[in-house]
Amino acid sequence: MPKRPSFPEYDLHPAGARVDDAVAQLNRIVSSARGGGANLFAVITGYGSSGGTAMIKGAVLAACRRYLRQHHIRGFLDGEFAGDMFSPQYLAFPEAARIPNFYKRFPNPGIVFICV
């Protein structure tokens, strides 16, 4: 059985989720983390195989780029790059060492790792 991560995971794509609701939830999560919550967490965005969740992933990645520019987060990593230890995305992620080996062996494009 894979080891669970030592950081929280938040599901932003439950059935019927809308993009604006997912981004609003992400804003609350990032604000909470900046206020003393977890300094590393993962958001489950889905990857678009079942009707529209790719829009949530795209919106989350765009929000993460904005947070990074505004210095609200230190970095983010699209789960599809979690196993590519030589990719620029992986190398730029400050908390790459804390990502469980399970995600490194089985990269998941439906997850985004974020550190504050």
Secondary structure, 3 states (H helix, E strand, C coil): CCCCCCCCEEECCCCCCCHHHHHHHHHHHHHHHHCCCCCEEEEECCCCCCCCHHHHHHHHHHHHHHHHHCCCCCEEEEHHHCCCCCCHHHHHCCCHHHCCHHHHHCCCCCEEEEEC
